[in-house]
């Protein structure tokens, strides 16, 4: 009985590992695409895009301070707005560029 449970556990673990590897490949291809897209944009466009994203984050902090409950929904909406607006990010941008540099 215990061996069957361990075998099922190993099978489930193998499924999770396969899904993680598959998703990692997809994540790397998305990072590569985003980095290449950022390279095609002008520096001034990236700068002003970062300013707009910073204003949205500041508004997010202001909204969270004024709300007592349900911060998840506010964070979700503001995160979606930043992603939908294709704004640059001070951490994600350099990570994408470093990946492109290391990838060749």
C-alpha positions in Angstrom: 0.0 0.0 0.0 2.8 2.4 0.9 4.7 1.5 -2.3 1.7 2.4 -4.4 1.4 5.8 -2.7 5.1 6.4 -3.3 4.8 5.4 -7.0 1.8 7.7 -7.4 3.7 10.5 -5.7 6.7 10.0 -8.0 4.4 10.0 -11.0 2.8 13.2 -9.9 6.2 14.7 -9.3 7.3 13.8 -12.8 4.2 15.5 -14.2 5.0 18.7 -12.3 8.7 18.6 -13.4 7.6 18.2 -17.0 5.2 21.1 -16.8 7.8 23.3 -15.2 10.3 22.5 -17.9 7.7 23.2 -20.6 6.7 26.4 -19.0 10.3 27.5 -18.5 10.8 27.2 -22.3 7.7 29.3 -22.9 8.9 31.9 -20.3 12.3 32.2 -21.9 10.8 32.7 -25.4 8.5 35.4 -24.0 11.5 37.1 -22.3 13.4 36.9 -25.5 10.5 38.5 -27.5 10.0 41.3 -24.9 13.7 42.1 -24.8 13.8 42.3 -28.6 10.8 44.5 -28.6 12.3 46.8 -26.0 15.5 47.1 -28.1 13.5 48.4 -31.0 12.0 51.2 -29.0 13.6 54.6 -28.6 15.3 55.4 -25.2 13.0 58.4 -24.7 9.9 56.2 -25.2 11.2 53.7 -22.6 11.9 56.6 -20.2 8.4 58.1 -20.5 6.8 54.7 -20.4 8.7 54.0 -17.1 7.5 57.4 -15.7 3.9 56.5 -16.6 4.3 53.1 -14.9 5.7 54.8 -11.8 2.7 57.1 -11.6 0.4 54.1 -11.8 2.4 52.4 -9.0 2.2 55.6 -6.9 -1.6 55.6 -7.5 -1.8 52.0 -6.5 0.0 52.7 -3.2 -2.4 55.7 -2.6 -5.4 53.5 -3.3 -4.2 50.8 -1.0 -3.7 53.3 1.8 -7.3 54.5 1.5 -8.9 51.0 1.3 -9.4 48.8 4.4 -10.2 45.6 2.6 -9.8 43.7 -0.8 -6.3 44.9 -1.7 -5.9 42.0 -4.1 -8.4 43.4 -6.6 -6.8 46.8 -6.6 -3.4 45.3 -7.1 -4.7 43.1 -9.9 -6.4 46.0 -11.7 -3.3 48.2 -11.5 -1.0 45.3 -12.6 -3.2 44.7 -15.5 -3.2 48.3 -16.5 0.6 48.4 -16.5 0.8 45.2 -18.6 -2.0 46.3 -21.0 -0.2 49.7 -21.5 3.1 47.9 -22.3 4.9 50.1 -19.9 8.6 49.6 -19.2 9.8 48.3 -15.8 13.0 49.2 -13.9 13.7 45.6 -12.9 12.1 43.5 -15.8 13.8 45.6 -18.5 17.4 45.0 -17.5 16.7 41.4 -16.8 15.4 41.0 -20.3 18.4 42.8 -21.7 20.8 40.6 -19.6 19.0 37.5 -20.9 19.4 38.6 -24.5 23.0 39.4 -23.9 23.7 36.0 -22.4 21.6 34.2 -25.0 23.5 35.8 -27.8 
